[in-house]
């Protein structure tokens, strides 16, 4: 497997790029910005098609703007709500989404939606504009931002679905899916895939049905009878989502996920989990026994903040456990996080 080449630029060009950064006044992450400029200049010889270059140009512009928009709210946990733009306000699912948005905002979370109508507008109605973000998409027939978020500064409109979806996942601490069409399914499957493969943080993914409804139960039956039965997914992958038809339960699923667990990261060969409360010696011993199947290398131990986290000022005030994770069984890892939240 080969990675994209990173051939060094000549010393003269490197100095000119550094001079340009100084001329601009410098700022954050200068080394990484230098690399972006180097790659932008390589487009002059590497990519001839104008349409291809425009994709890169627009994606960079959209992501830069979106990251700047979300940055002041980085300390606030956020829930992304997905669901059909066609759901009418008279539908029970719409009222549930309003209720969920209100309750999750009361629990201290902000709400991100696609900024359109239907379930997206309902989520904003419930949370209120002060607790809402909108990630709109330009389409030839729809969609205009809903009136709740239309004039708010926390609205960004994307040309590309992939930059929009990256923004959803990048800034989400939980996802709530209400019944929807192809787009809802696409976003739900992408979130599951990213968690299953370790390409995003693990987070609660709640599938909210109408009371007594079968939308998500039917979807779950398909997953179990085709994907699981045919061994196309692991049994542990079913831990990555939960189904409910009660908005109070949906809120509890999300808030309880962060009862003790905070976040995780890899530090070299160690998988570090940050916690609000430290597990006891007996709990650590039991975890090593019960989760030996996902440990590859160092056993689960309590540790101090690593030098790398200190250098990054990465939640240095929290407790930590660390171990050698096999980097494969994220469904089992989700079970370990649930256990840590129950201690």
C-alpha positions as a printed Julia matrix, in Angstrom:
343×3 Matrix{Float64}:
   0.0     0.0     0.0
   1.51    3.33   -1.02
   0.79    6.73    0.45
   0.57    9.94   -1.59
   4.09   11.12   -2.37
   5.56   13.95   -0.36
   8.62   15.01   -2.3
  10.36   17.98   -0.71
  10.36   21.27   -2.56
  13.58   23.01   -3.37
  15.13   25.25   -0.71
  14.53   28.43   -2.71
  10.8    27.77   -3.13
  10.52   26.72    0.52
  12.01   30.04    1.62
   9.62   31.96   -0.64
   6.61   30.11    0.85
   7.84   30.84    4.38
   8.35   34.47    3.37
   4.79   34.59    2.04
   3.47   33.24    5.37
   5.46   35.89    7.26
   4.17   38.57    4.87
   0.63   37.44    5.68
   1.43   37.88    9.37
   1.85   34.24   10.36
  -0.69   32.42   12.47
  -1.8    28.95   13.45
  -0.22   25.72   12.19
   2.3    27.42    9.93
   4.06   24.16    9.07
   0.82   22.56    7.87
  -0.2    25.67    5.93
   3.2    25.58    4.26
   2.48   22.03    3.12
  -0.94   23.09    1.75
   0.7    25.87   -0.27
   3.31   23.43   -1.59
   0.57   21.04   -2.74
  -1.43   23.88   -4.27
   1.61   24.83   -6.37
   2.02   21.22   -7.5
  -1.43   21.47   -9.08
   0.2    23.65  -11.76
   1.9    20.55  -13.18
   0.07   17.57  -11.66
  -3.6    18.25  -12.46
  -4.55   19.49  -15.9
  -8.37   19.2   -15.79
  -9.96   22.47  -14.68
 -12.95   20.69  -13.12
 -10.67   18.6   -10.91
  -8.84   21.69   -9.68
 -12.14   23.41   -8.95
 -13.18   20.5    -6.73
 -10.01   20.98   -4.66
 -10.42   24.76   -4.64
 -14.04   24.67   -3.51
 -13.52   21.91   -0.94
 -10.66   23.81    0.7
 -12.69   27.02    0.79
 -15.78   25.28    2.23
 -13.87   23.4     4.93
 -11.86   26.45    5.97
 -15.03   28.5     6.4
 -16.9    25.7     8.22
 -14.04   25.04   10.67
 -13.82   28.76   11.42
 -17.58   28.89   12.03
 -17.53   25.99   14.51
 -14.29   26.94   16.3
 -15.81   29.32   18.92
 -18.14   26.49   20.03
 -15.52   23.73   20.26
 -16.12   23.22   23.99
 -19.86   22.61   23.49
 -20.98   19.07   22.71
 -23.2    18.79   19.66
 -25.79   16.35   18.29
 -26.42   16.06   14.57
 -30.02   15.31   13.62
 -30.75   13.61   10.3
 -34.15   12.9     8.79
 -36.41   13.62    5.85
 -36.8    17.15    4.51
 -40.27   16.07    3.34
 -41.73   15.36    6.78
 -44.67   17.71    7.31
 -45.22   19.61   10.57
 -48.44   17.65   11.09
 -46.56   14.34   11.28
 -45.78   12.75   14.64
 -42.14   12.33   13.6
 -41.87   16.11   13.17
 -43.24   16.73   16.65
 -40.85   14.14   18.07
 -37.91   15.92   16.42
 -39.03   19.24   17.93
 -39.28   17.55   21.32
 -35.9    15.87   20.98
 -34.23   19.13   19.93
 -35.68   20.92   22.94
 -34.71   18.2    25.42
 -31.18   17.68   24.11
 -30.57   21.44   24.24
 -31.82   21.48   27.83
 -29.28   18.72   28.52
 -26.5    21.08   27.4
 -26.0    20.04   23.78
 -26.15   22.12   20.63
 -27.93   20.8    17.53
 -26.6    20.52   13.97
 -28.95   19.79   11.07
 -28.85   20.08    7.31
 -30.7    23.41    7.63
 -33.58   22.45    5.36
 -37.23   21.73    6.13
 -38.9    18.71    7.67
 -36.95   17.0    10.45
 -34.13   19.52   10.06
 -36.4    22.48   10.74
 -38.05   20.59   13.59
 -34.69   20.08   15.28
 -33.95   23.78   15.05
 -37.4    24.67   16.34
 -36.84   22.55   19.41
 -33.29   23.63   20.16
 -33.83   27.28   19.25
 -31.55   29.31   16.96
 -29.11   30.08   19.78
 -28.35   26.36   20.14
 -28.47   25.5    16.42
 -26.07   25.1    13.51
 -27.12   24.7     9.9
 -25.08   22.86    7.25
 -27.06   23.57    4.08
 -26.45   22.06    0.63
 -26.98   23.77   -2.73
 -29.35   21.72   -4.91
 -31.04   22.72   -8.17
 -34.58   22.3    -6.76
 -34.04   22.57   -3.02
 -33.13   23.46   -0.42
 -33.37   26.89    1.04
 -32.41   27.22    4.69
 -35.37   26.95    7.01
 -36.62   30.19    8.62
 -35.24   29.26   12.06
 -31.59   29.29   10.91
 -31.79   31.36    7.7
 -30.47   34.62    9.16
 -28.23   33.05   11.8
 -24.44   33.37   11.61
 -24.11   29.66   12.46
 -25.23   28.67    8.95
 -22.91   27.46    6.21
 -23.94   26.38    2.71
 -21.96   23.7     0.88
 -21.63   22.83   -2.79
 -20.4    19.29   -2.14
 -22.0    16.57   -0.07
 -18.61   15.16    0.97
 -17.45   18.41    2.62
 -20.86   18.77    4.27
 -20.8    15.2     5.61
 -17.25   15.61    6.87
 -18.38   18.72    8.75
 -21.29   16.83   10.34
 -19.07   14.02   11.61
 -16.11   16.19   12.55
 -18.18   18.34   14.89
 -20.67   15.78   16.22
 -20.59   14.13   19.62
 -23.76   12.16   18.89
 -26.11   11.45   16.0
 -29.89   11.08   16.05
 -31.55    9.68   12.94
 -35.26   10.08   12.32
 -37.09    8.36    9.44
 -35.88    9.63    6.09
 -34.97    8.77    2.53
 -31.75    8.04    0.65
 -29.9    10.95    2.26
 -30.73    9.84    5.8
 -29.66    6.27    5.0
 -26.45    7.52    3.4
 -25.54    9.65    6.39
 -26.4     6.89    8.85
 -24.36    4.25    7.02
 -21.42    6.62    6.66
 -21.42    7.35   10.39
 -21.53    3.62   11.14
 -18.73    2.89    8.67
 -16.49    5.6    10.1
 -16.97    4.34   13.64
 -16.62    0.69   12.61
 -13.27    1.43   10.97
 -11.93    3.86   13.57
 -12.02    6.83   11.19
 -14.1     8.88   13.64
 -14.59    9.07   17.37
 -17.08    6.6    18.78
 -20.31    8.39   19.63
 -23.94    7.52   20.36
 -25.95    6.83   17.22
 -29.65    6.73   18.06
 -32.35    5.71   15.59
 -35.6     7.38   16.66
 -38.86    5.83   15.48
 -42.39    7.09   16.0
 -44.13    5.42   18.98
 -44.95    1.9    17.87
 -43.34    2.55   14.5
 -41.4    -0.02   12.49
 -39.16    2.13   10.26
 -35.93    1.46   12.14
 -37.02   -1.97   13.38
 -37.44   -3.05    9.76
 -34.02   -1.58    8.92
 -32.5    -3.41   11.89
 -34.12   -6.67   10.73
 -32.51   -6.24    7.32
 -29.11   -5.63    8.95
 -29.41   -8.74   11.1
 -30.92  -11.07    8.48
 -28.63  -10.09    5.61
 -25.48   -8.3     6.75
 -24.98  -10.17   10.02
 -26.31  -13.58    8.97
 -24.12  -13.53    5.85
 -21.12  -12.52    7.99
 -20.75   -9.2     6.19
 -20.49   -7.43    9.55
 -19.41   -8.56   13.02
 -21.95   -9.24   15.79
 -20.18   -6.55   17.82
 -20.97   -3.97   15.13
 -24.56   -4.01   16.37
 -23.28   -2.17   19.46
 -22.66    0.91   17.32
 -26.34    1.93   17.21
 -29.47    1.84   19.36
 -33.16    2.07   18.47
 -35.89    3.76   20.47
 -39.31    5.32   19.93
 -39.06    7.53   23.03
 -37.34   10.91   22.92
 -36.52   10.84   26.64
 -34.74    7.53   26.14
 -32.89    8.93   23.12
 -31.62   11.83   25.24
 -30.56    9.45   28.03
 -28.6     7.29   25.58
 -26.6    10.34   24.52
 -26.05   11.94   27.92
 -25.09    8.65   29.6
 -22.41    8.04   26.99
 -20.56   11.03   28.45
 -21.28   10.25   32.1
 -17.65    9.16   32.64
 -16.12    8.76   29.17
 -14.75   11.93   27.59
 -12.69   11.05   24.49
  -9.84    8.94   23.21
  -6.75    9.2    21.03
  -3.79    7.12   19.95
  -0.39    8.08   21.38
   2.13    5.99   19.43
   1.19    2.37   20.22
  -1.03    3.28   23.18
  -4.79    3.78   22.96
  -5.58    6.44   25.58
  -9.12    6.86   26.97
  -9.8    10.09   28.89
 -12.25    9.81   31.81
 -13.9    12.04   34.41
 -13.52    9.39   37.13
 -10.69    6.95   37.62
 -11.51    3.2    37.69
 -10.45    1.17   40.72
  -7.69   -1.46   40.7
 -10.28   -4.24   40.74
 -12.16   -2.66   37.82
  -8.95   -2.42   35.78
  -8.14   -6.05   36.58
 -11.63   -7.15   35.49
 -11.41   -5.14   32.25
  -8.12   -6.8    31.35
  -9.76  -10.18   31.81
 -13.06   -9.41   30.09
 -11.61   -7.46   27.14
  -8.47   -9.48   26.5
  -9.75  -10.12   22.97
  -9.19   -6.49   21.91
  -5.89   -5.97   23.75
  -2.8    -6.21   21.57
   0.31   -5.29   23.52
   0.22   -3.31   26.75
  -2.6    -4.26   29.16
  -5.16   -1.76   30.45
  -3.53    0.47   33.07
  -4.14    3.84   34.65
  -1.65    6.38   33.34
  -0.71   10.03   33.75
  -1.14   12.52   30.92
   1.29   11.62   28.14
   3.94   14.15   27.01
   2.26   14.3    23.59
  -1.08   15.27   25.15
   0.63   17.83   27.36
   2.33   19.36   24.34
  -1.04   19.61   22.56
  -2.81   20.76   25.76
  -5.2    17.92   25.06
  -7.55   17.59   28.06
  -4.66   17.34   30.49
  -6.98   17.67   33.52
  -8.74   14.32   32.97
  -8.0    10.81   34.27
  -6.67    8.25   31.82
  -6.41    4.57   31.1
  -4.39    3.19   28.22
  -3.69   -0.13   26.5
  -2.61   -1.64   23.23
  -5.8    -1.74   21.16
  -5.99   -4.07   18.18
  -7.42   -1.19   16.08
 -10.1    -3.46   14.69
 -12.91   -4.28   17.12
 -14.58   -0.92   17.62
 -17.93   -2.52   18.43
 -16.28   -4.25   21.4
 -14.56   -0.99   22.29
 -18.0     0.6    22.46
 -18.94   -2.05   25.06
 -15.85   -1.14   27.08
 -16.88    2.52   27.04
 -20.37    1.56   28.23
 -18.75   -0.36   31.08
 -16.6     2.63   32.04
 -19.75    4.78   32.12
 -21.4     2.32   34.5
 -18.57    2.37   37.08
